[in-house]
């Protein structure tokens, strides 16, 4: 049962949050700064020596799949270098290719073998993993290792992995971003979501309340937004035990029965509707929008016109019109909202809750 009175009682929140997860979830800006320091120390700028034949983003279980999907979406279809998102190293990997990889499991045997193969074939490898375990050992002395310096549970390491990945892409000359602006924006997102701020003005608490008691349909209005939605689904599953369905809006619109159910219910569903009479009453559609340009605005307007009662989840106008900033801020909001929801629903730090390993 959700105890929504917890959201606006900072003292009770502190008592329930015995593991300090809200504090850890607010360290995204610190994670970015630490990742940038590490990138400088390992000589990530050396990647600028030449354009690779291909960029391979190895997405292993954890935060990695959504981050890799987001990185690929930010590069977009016009990227001058082929971008491949895969679960392991492709058979054709060679000396002209660049590999970026992350895993939440330092003992990931599949990734360790992939990194070993990539290094033997002289590919350039960047690893966003802790310095211990078989994965790091597989790239020892050959891979550029960006180990996390800010200790957080693996499920809250989005900012570190994203910063490492976006820094790799920037070093290749495929995208530009301002690391300090990114860290500052994530700090501001954490400040807006501070436990002392009431739900009405706290975007993470507000999102958590809207996500509660329904099965969320997280529909992204464009590829970048859909990748953020995928991270949101991961966060909800990791912290709140909430299952969700992720799709890009054009695909969701073709699933006509589900789309009709979502349109019929919207976000103002009758709280007392009998799900046996109307299973769609348990749904709530969220249009996830990291809109940052004119095209994104067109997509967002079209989606909200089709589903006028849907919840629109955006970073807000206070975030600059920059795809990197807006997508990262929105992903951080999902992390914070999922932790709030997990604390209020008792899925975090309750009886039988496993200890969270911290990187």
C-alpha positions in Angstrom: 0.0 0.0 0.0 1.3 3.4 -0.9 1.7 5.8 2.0 1.5 9.1 0.0 1.5 11.1 3.2 5.2 10.2 3.5 6.1 12.5 0.6 5.5 15.7 2.5 6.9 14.6 5.8 10.7 15.2 5.6 11.3 13.7 9.1 9.5 10.5 8.3 11.2 10.3 4.9 14.6 10.4 6.6 13.6 7.7 9.1 12.3 5.4 6.3 15.2 6.1 4.1 17.6 4.2 6.3 20.0 3.5 3.4 20.2 7.1 2.4 19.0 6.4 -1.1 17.6 9.9 -1.7 21.0 11.4 -0.9 22.7 8.9 -3.2 20.2 9.6 -6.0 21.0 13.3 -5.7 24.7 12.7 -6.5 24.3 12.7 -10.3 26.2 16.0 -10.7 29.0 14.7 -8.5 29.2 11.5 -10.6 29.5 13.6 -13.8 32.4 15.7 -12.3 34.2 12.6 -11.1 33.8 10.9 -14.5 35.2 13.9 -16.2 38.2 14.0 -13.9 38.9 10.3 -14.6 38.5 10.8 -18.4 41.1 13.5 -18.3 43.5 11.3 -16.3 43.2 8.3 -18.6 43.8 10.4 -21.7 40.4 10.0 -23.3 41.3 13.0 -25.6 43.7 10.6 -27.4 40.6 9.3 -29.2 40.6 12.4 -31.3 43.6 11.2 -33.3 41.3 9.7 -36.0 37.7 8.9 -36.8 36.9 5.2 -36.2 35.4 2.8 -38.7 32.6 2.1 -36.2 31.5 2.9 -32.7 30.3 -0.1 -30.8 28.2 0.4 -27.6 28.1 -2.8 -25.6 24.9 -2.8 -23.5 25.1 -5.3 -20.7 22.4 -5.8 -18.0 21.8 -2.8 -15.6 21.7 0.9 -16.5 23.8 0.1 -19.6 21.1 -0.7 -22.2 19.2 2.5 -21.7 22.4 4.6 -21.6 23.7 3.0 -24.8 20.3 3.5 -26.4 20.3 7.2 -25.4 23.9 7.7 -26.7 22.9 6.3 -30.0 19.8 8.4 -30.2 21.8 11.6 -29.4 24.1 10.8 -32.2 21.2 10.3 -34.5 20.9 8.9 -38.1 23.2 11.5 -39.5 26.2 10.4 -37.5 29.2 10.1 -39.9 30.3 6.9 -38.1 28.2 3.7 -37.9 26.9 3.2 -34.4 26.2 -0.3 -33.2 24.4 -1.2 -30.0 25.0 -4.8 -29.1 25.1 -7.2 -26.1 28.6 -8.4 -27.0 31.4 -7.6 -29.3 30.6 -8.2 -33.0 32.7 -10.8 -34.9 34.1 -8.1 -37.2 35.6 -5.9 -34.5 39.1 -4.7 -35.4 41.8 -2.1 -34.9 39.8 0.7 -36.6 36.9 0.4 -34.2 36.0 2.0 -30.8 34.2 0.1 -28.1 32.4 1.6 -25.1 31.1 -0.8 -22.5 29.5 -0.9 -19.1 28.0 -3.6 -16.9 26.5 -3.6 -13.4 28.2 -7.0 -12.8 31.9 -6.8 -12.3 32.0 -10.5 -12.8 30.2 -10.4 -16.2 31.9 -13.3 -18.0 30.3 -12.4 -21.4 31.6 -8.9 -21.3 35.0 -9.9 -20.0 35.4 -12.3 -23.0 34.3 -9.5 -25.4 36.8 -7.0 -24.0 39.6 -9.6 -24.2 38.8 -10.2 -27.9 38.5 -6.5 -28.7 41.8 -5.7 -27.0 43.6 -8.6 -28.8 42.3 -7.2 -32.1 43.7 -3.8 -31.1 40.3 -2.0 -31.0 40.2 1.1 -28.8 38.2 0.2 -25.7 36.7 2.5 -23.1 35.2 0.8 -19.9 32.9 2.4 -17.4 33.3 -0.3 -14.8 34.9 -0.6 -11.3 38.6 -1.4 -11.3 38.1 -4.8 -9.7 36.7 -8.0 -11.3 37.2 -10.0 -14.5 35.9 -7.2 -16.8 38.5 -4.6 -15.7 41.1 -7.4 -15.7 40.3 -8.2 -19.3 41.2 -4.7 -20.4 44.1 -4.2 -18.0 46.8 -2.1 -19.6 45.0 -1.9 -22.9 41.5 -0.4 -22.2 40.8 3.1 -20.9 39.2 2.5 -17.6 36.8 5.1 -16.2 36.0 3.6 -12.8 33.3 5.3 -10.7 34.6 7.4 -7.9 31.3 8.4 -6.2 30.0 5.3 -4.4 26.4 4.7 -5.3 24.3 1.5 -5.8 24.7 0.2 -9.4 21.0 1.1 -10.2 21.8 4.8 -9.4 24.9 5.0 -11.6 23.2 6.4 -14.7 25.1 9.7 -14.5 28.5 8.1 -14.3 27.9 5.7 -17.2 26.3 8.5 -19.3 29.1 10.9 -18.6 31.7 8.3 -19.5 29.8 7.5 -22.7 29.1 11.0 -23.8 32.8 12.0 -23.1 33.9 9.1 -25.4 31.6 10.3 -28.1 32.8 13.9 -27.7 36.5 12.9 -27.8 35.8 11.2 -31.1 34.5 14.6 -32.4 31.0 13.2 -33.0 29.2 15.4 -30.5 29.9 18.4 -28.3 28.7 19.1 -24.8 29.6 21.2 -21.8 30.5 18.9 -18.8 30.2 21.6 -16.2 26.8 22.6 -17.5 25.7 19.0 -17.4 26.9 18.6 -13.8 25.3 21.9 -12.8 22.0 20.9 -14.4 21.9 17.6 -12.5 22.7 19.4 -9.3 19.7 21.7 -9.9 17.4 18.8 -10.7 18.5 17.2 -7.3 17.8 20.5 -5.6 14.4 20.8 -7.1 13.7 17.2 -5.8 15.0 17.8 -2.3 12.9 16.0 0.4 12.1 19.3 2.1 10.2 20.6 -1.0 6.5 19.8 -1.0 5.0 17.6 -3.7 3.4 20.6 -5.5 6.8 22.1 -6.3 8.9 19.0 -6.2 9.0 17.4 -9.7 10.3 14.0 -8.5 7.6 13.7 -5.8 4.9 14.9 -8.3 6.0 12.3 -10.8 6.1 9.6 -8.2 2.5 10.4 -7.2 1.4 10.3 -10.8 3.1 6.9 -11.3 1.5 5.3 -8.3 -1.3 2.8 -8.4 -1.3 2.4 -12.2 0.6 0.5 -14.8 2.5 3.2 -16.6 2.8 3.3 -20.3 6.0 5.3 -20.9 5.8 6.5 -24.5 8.7 8.6 -25.9 7.9 11.2 -28.5 11.2 10.7 -30.3 14.2 8.4 -30.0 16.0 10.4 -27.4 12.8 10.6 -25.2 12.2 6.9 -25.7 15.7 6.1 -24.5 15.0 8.2 -21.4 11.7 6.3 -20.9 13.6 3.0 -21.0 15.8 4.3 -18.2 12.6 5.3 -16.3 11.3 1.8 -16.7 14.5 0.4 -15.3 14.5 2.8 -12.4 10.8 2.0 -11.5 11.6 -1.7 -11.7 14.8 -1.4 -9.6 13.4 0.8 -6.8 9.6 0.8 -6.8 8.8 -2.7 -8.1 6.5 -1.1 -10.7 6.3 -2.8 -14.1 6.0 -0.5 -17.1 5.7 -0.6 -20.9 8.1 1.4 -23.0 7.6 2.3 -26.7 8.2 5.2 -29.0 4.9 7.0 -29.7 4.6 6.2 -33.4 4.9 2.5 -32.5 2.5 2.8 -29.7 -0.1 4.5 -32.0 -0.1 1.4 -34.2 -1.0 -0.9 -31.3 -4.6 0.3 -31.7 -6.3 -1.6 -28.9 -3.8 -0.4 -26.3 -3.8 3.1 -27.7 -7.7 3.2 -27.5 -7.6 2.0 -23.9 -5.0 4.7 -23.0 -7.0 7.4 -24.8 -10.3 6.3 -23.1 -8.7 6.3 -19.6 -6.1 9.1 -19.8 -4.5 10.3 -16.6 -7.8 11.4 -14.9 -9.2 7.8 -14.6 -11.9 7.1 -12.1 -10.1 6.0 -9.0 -13.0 3.7 -8.1 -13.3 2.0 -11.5 -13.6 -1.7 -11.3 -10.7 -3.2 -13.3 -12.8 -6.3 -14.0 -15.2 -4.1 -15.9 -12.5 -2.0 -17.5 -8.9 -3.4 -17.4 -7.7 -0.2 -19.0 -8.6 1.7 -15.8 -5.3 0.3 -14.4 -3.3 2.1 -17.1 -1.8 5.5 -17.2 0.0 6.9 -20.2 3.0 9.1 -19.8 4.3 11.0 -22.9 8.0 11.3 -22.2 9.5 14.3 -24.0 13.0 15.6 -23.8 12.0 18.1 -26.5 15.0 20.3 -27.4 14.3 21.5 -31.0 11.6 22.5 -33.4 11.0 18.9 -34.6 10.7 17.6 -31.1 8.1 20.3 -30.4 6.1 19.2 -33.5 6.2 15.6 -32.3 5.2 16.6 -28.8 2.3 18.7 -30.0 1.0 15.9 -32.2 1.2 13.3 -29.4 -0.6 15.5 -26.9 -3.3 16.3 -29.5 -3.9 12.5 -29.9 -3.9 11.9 -26.1 -5.0 15.2 -24.5 -5.5 13.7 -21.1 -2.1 11.9 -20.9 0.6 12.9 -18.5 3.3 14.9 -20.2 6.7 14.3 -18.6 9.3 17.0 -19.6 12.4 18.5 -18.0 10.7 21.9 -17.9 11.5 25.2 -19.4 14.2 26.0 -16.9 16.4 23.4 -18.6 18.3 24.7 -21.6 17.3 23.6 -25.1 20.1 21.1 -25.2 19.5 17.4 -25.9 22.2 16.2 -23.6 21.1 18.4 -20.7 17.4 17.7 -21.0 17.7 14.0 -21.4 20.1 13.6 -18.5 17.9 15.8 -16.2 14.8 13.8 -17.1 16.6 10.5 -16.5 17.7 11.8 -13.1 14.2 12.8 -12.3 13.0 9.2 -12.9 15.7 7.9 -10.6 14.6 10.3 -7.8 10.9 9.6 -8.4 11.4 5.9 -8.4 13.2 6.1 -5.0 10.5 8.3 -3.5 7.9 5.8 -4.8 9.8 2.8 -3.5 10.1 4.4 0.0 6.4 5.3 0.1 5.3 1.8 -1.1 7.7 0.0 1.2 9.6 -1.7 -1.6 12.9 -0.2 -0.5 14.6 -0.9 2.8 11.7 -3.1 4.0 11.9 -6.6 5.5 13.8 -9.0 3.3 15.2 -6.2 1.1 18.6 -7.2 -0.1 21.6 -5.1 0.7 22.5 -2.8 -2.1 26.0 -3.2 -3.4 27.7 0.1 -3.8 30.3 0.8 -6.5 
